[in-house]
Amino acid sequence: MTRLSTLRAWRDRRLLRREAHHLVKEARRIQRRYAHRLTAVQAAALGERAAHLVLALRGAEPLDPAIELLGDLLDGELAFAKKSAAREYVESIGGVVFIALLLRSFVVEAYQIPSGSMIPTLQVGDHIWVNKMIYGLRIPFTEVKLATHWREPKRGEIVVFTHPRERDKDLIKRVVGVGGDVVELSNNVLTVNGVALAHRHDGAMHYFDFDEGADQWFERDATKYHDKVGQAEFTTLQDPLLAPRTFGPVRVPEGQLFVMGDNRDNSSDSRYWGFVPLNLVRGRAMVVWWSRGEPEGVRFRRFGHLIE
């Protein structure tokens, strides 16, 4: 027997066993659901042929005759109880949709970066996965969160959240202050609880941004800085044409967050509209799975990029 013949025989055997498992499953479903409609003879025949097929699957009996016997019974006398192809298709699709909705509601969710407020950490056109379980479970279509004691956001983490003032919008920013922290920005240097955080000049940067209102790309120049918040080290941008910014100090209320964009002079964040309640946090940004934008088009180098 040639190698090709062996592979074909293995494939045929696998398909045959799959069909046998499906028939046994269907027989057991009919036994449970239609017991009241089966005659004693039908019930006995169904149980006997299903058991015969189980033995065949274990290698104790030939498989083909056992499949044929049970298949004939299900297609003949018990056809009224057998699922139609349309029903099986609908149930399969329904199961997939249900699992997808379950995953999206409680585990992970895809999010697209629409603006340049997090450049250079996140680019316009990045598609990311958001971990929705890490900070507790949120009841779908509500602002109620369960088990938030599992883990609260930490300084330096990038989170996706519902806009506190415009509840139809989701935003993505970096956490710089948690409940009880005193946050201040002085000449573009961030201070948390009286300690100035690392902010080191790192050269210049030319980049592409996107104007959502005009629906077009345009170019910008910025000054880069190496920053550190919590355990996260990252690059922030500042517009060299603008005067250094000053803000605060403000104390972050318990159960809320102070968030900022890494593109400091091009970000609408807690400096402008206030704090983010923990119950509005949807999850933590984890990884870039797809990216496309100017000037290169598809950004293959960003696929699989871990977000820090």
C-alpha positions in Angstrom: 0.0 0.0 0.0 1.4 3.4 -1.0 1.7 6.3 1.4 -1.1 8.1 -0.4 -3.4 5.1 -0.1 -2.6 4.9 3.6 -3.4 8.5 4.2 -6.7 8.1 2.3 -7.6 5.0 4.3 -6.8 6.9 7.5 -9.0 9.8 6.4 -11.9 7.6 5.5 -11.7 5.8 8.8 -11.7 9.1 10.7 -14.8 10.3 8.8 -16.5 7.0 9.4 -15.9 7.2 13.2 -17.1 10.8 13.2 -20.3 9.7 11.6 -20.7 6.9 14.1 -20.2 9.3 17.0 -22.8 11.6 15.5 -25.4 8.8 15.2 -24.8 7.6 18.8 -25.3 11.1 20.0 -28.5 11.5 18.0 -29.8 8.2 19.3 -29.3 9.2 22.9 -31.0 12.6 22.2 -34.1 10.8 20.8 -34.1 8.4 23.8 -34.2 11.4 26.2 -36.5 13.7 24.3 -39.0 11.4 22.6 -39.3 8.5 25.1 -43.0 9.2 25.5 -43.5 8.8 21.7 -41.5 5.7 21.1 -43.2 2.3 21.1 -41.6 -0.4 23.2 -40.3 -2.1 20.0 -38.8 1.2 18.7 -37.2 2.0 22.1 -35.7 -1.5 22.3 -34.4 -1.4 18.7 -32.9 2.1 19.2 -31.1 1.1 22.4 -29.8 -2.2 20.9 -28.5 -0.6 17.7 -26.9 2.3 19.6 -25.2 -0.1 21.9 -24.0 -2.2 19.0 -22.5 0.9 17.4 -20.7 1.8 20.6 -19.1 -1.7 20.7 -18.1 -1.2 17.1 -16.4 2.1 18.0 -14.4 0.2 20.6 -13.3 -2.3 18.0 -15.4 -5.2 19.2 -17.7 -5.2 16.1 -17.3 -4.1 12.4 -18.1 -0.4 12.1 -19.8 -0.2 8.7 -22.7 -2.6 9.4 -23.4 -1.0 12.8 -23.5 2.5 11.2 -25.9 1.3 8.5 -28.2 -0.5 11.0 -28.6 2.6 13.2 -28.8 5.0 10.3 -31.6 3.0 8.7 -33.6 3.1 11.9 -33.1 6.9 12.3 -33.9 7.6 8.7 -36.9 5.3 8.6 -39.3 4.7 11.6 -37.7 7.4 13.7 -37.4 10.1 11.0 -39.9 12.2 12.9 -37.4 12.7 15.7 -34.3 13.3 13.7 -32.9 16.8 13.4 -33.2 18.3 9.9 -30.0 19.6 8.2 -31.4 23.1 8.5 -32.0 22.7 12.2 -28.5 21.4 12.8 -27.0 24.3 10.8 -29.0 26.8 12.7 -28.1 25.3 16.1 -24.4 25.2 15.1 -24.4 28.8 14.0 -26.3 29.8 17.1 -23.8 28.0 19.3 -20.9 29.8 17.7 -22.7 33.2 18.0 -23.5 32.6 21.6 -19.9 31.7 22.5 -18.7 34.7 20.6 -21.0 37.0 22.4 -20.0 35.4 25.7 -16.3 35.9 25.0 -17.0 39.5 23.9 -19.0 40.3 27.0 -16.8 38.8 29.6 -13.3 37.8 28.3 -11.9 39.8 25.4 -13.1 42.4 23.0 -11.6 44.0 19.9 -11.0 47.8 19.9 -9.8 50.1 17.1 -7.6 53.1 17.8 -9.5 56.0 16.2 -7.2 59.0 17.1 -3.6 59.9 17.8 -4.0 60.6 21.6 -1.8 57.6 22.5 0.9 58.0 19.8 3.6 56.6 19.8 2.5 53.8 22.1 -0.6 53.1 19.9 -1.0 54.2 16.3 -4.2 55.3 14.6 -5.5 52.2 12.9 -4.2 49.7 15.4 -6.7 47.0 16.2 -6.2 45.6 19.7 -7.4 43.0 22.1 -8.8 44.2 25.4 -8.7 41.9 28.4 -12.2 42.4 30.0 -11.8 40.0 32.9 -8.7 41.4 34.6 -10.6 44.2 36.5 -13.8 42.2 37.2 -16.9 41.2 35.2 -19.2 43.8 33.8 -22.9 42.9 33.2 -23.5 43.4 29.5 -25.4 46.6 28.5 -25.0 48.0 32.0 -22.5 49.9 34.1 -22.6 47.4 36.9 -19.4 45.5 37.6 -19.0 42.3 39.6 -15.9 41.0 41.5 -14.0 44.3 41.0 -11.9 43.2 44.0 -10.0 40.8 41.8 -7.8 43.5 40.5 -8.0 47.3 40.2 -6.1 49.2 37.5 -2.5 50.2 38.4 -0.5 53.3 37.5 1.0 53.0 34.1 -1.6 50.5 32.7 -3.5 51.4 29.5 -7.2 51.0 29.9 -10.3 51.2 27.7 -13.3 52.8 29.4 -16.6 54.5 28.7 -16.4 58.3 28.5 -17.7 59.6 31.9 -19.6 62.5 30.2 -20.5 60.9 26.8 -21.6 57.4 27.6 -21.9 56.4 23.9 -18.1 56.7 23.5 -15.2 54.5 24.5 -11.7 56.0 25.1 -8.3 54.5 25.7 -5.7 56.2 27.9 -2.9 55.5 30.4 -3.6 55.4 34.2 -1.4 58.0 36.0 -3.3 58.3 39.3 -5.5 55.9 41.3 -7.9 56.6 44.2 -6.2 58.8 46.9 -3.3 60.0 44.7 -2.5 63.7 44.4 -1.7 64.4 40.7 0.0 67.5 39.4 1.5 68.6 36.1 4.1 71.3 36.3 5.9 72.5 33.2 5.0 69.1 31.5 6.5 67.1 34.4 4.0 64.8 36.1 4.1 64.6 39.9 2.2 61.9 41.8 2.0 62.3 45.6 4.7 64.9 45.6 7.2 62.8 43.6 8.2 64.0 40.2 8.1 61.1 37.7 10.9 60.3 35.2 10.7 62.7 32.2 13.8 62.6 30.0 14.2 64.4 26.7 14.6 61.8 23.9 14.9 63.7 20.6 12.4 64.7 17.9 9.7 62.8 16.1 7.8 63.3 12.8 4.5 61.3 12.6 1.2 60.9 10.8 -2.1 61.6 12.7 -5.7 61.4 11.6 -8.4 64.1 11.7 -11.6 62.3 12.4 -13.7 65.4 11.5 -12.0 66.0 8.2 -11.5 62.2 7.6 -8.0 62.7 6.4 -4.4 62.0 7.4 -1.9 64.8 8.2 1.7 65.2 9.5 2.9 66.5 12.8 6.2 67.2 14.5 6.8 66.5 18.2 9.4 66.3 20.9 9.9 62.9 22.5 10.3 62.2 26.2 11.1 58.9 28.0 8.6 58.6 30.9 8.0 56.1 33.7 4.7 55.6 35.6 4.5 52.7 38.0 6.2 49.7 36.3 5.6 51.1 32.8 8.3 52.8 30.8 7.1 54.5 27.6 7.5 57.5 25.2 5.4 60.6 25.5 5.1 63.4 22.9 4.8 67.2 23.3 4.1 69.8 20.7 7.3 71.9 20.4 5.3 75.0 19.4 3.2 75.0 22.6 4.2 76.4 26.0 4.8 73.8 28.8 1.5 72.7 30.4 0.6 73.1 34.1 -2.3 71.4 35.9 -3.5 70.7 39.4 -2.8 69.6 42.0 -5.9 67.4 42.3 -6.7 64.5 44.6 -8.2 61.4 42.9 -11.4 60.3 44.7 -11.5 56.7 45.9 -12.9 54.3 43.3 -11.8 56.5 40.4 -8.8 57.0 38.1 -6.9 59.9 36.6 -5.9 59.1 33.0 -3.8 60.8 30.3 -2.9 60.2 26.7 0.8 59.6 25.9 0.5 62.3 23.1 0.2 64.9 25.9 -0.7 68.0 23.8 -3.1 66.1 21.6 -5.2 64.2 24.1 -8.6 64.9 25.7 -8.3 63.3 29.1 -8.8 63.7 32.8 -7.2 67.2 32.7 -10.3 68.4 30.8 -13.3 66.2 31.7 -12.4 64.7 35.1 -11.9 61.3 36.7 -13.0 57.9 35.4 -15.1 55.7 37.8 -13.9 52.2 38.1 -17.3 50.8 37.0 -16.8 52.5 33.6 -13.5 50.7 32.9 -14.0 48.0 30.2 -10.6 46.4 30.4 -6.9 46.5 29.8 -5.2 46.9 26.4 -3.1 43.8 25.8 -1.9 43.3 22.2 -2.1 44.7 18.7 -3.5 42.0 16.3 -3.9 44.1 13.2 -2.8 47.6 12.1 -3.2 49.7 9.0 -2.6 53.4 8.4 -0.4 56.1 6.8 2.2 56.2 5.4 3.0 52.4 5.1 -0.5 50.9 4.7 -0.6 47.5 6.5 1.8 47.7 9.4 3.0 44.1 9.5 5.7 45.0 12.1 3.0 45.8 14.7 1.2 42.5 14.4 1.5 40.8 17.8 2.9 43.9 19.5 2.4 43.8 23.3 1.0 47.0 24.8 2.9 48.4 27.7 
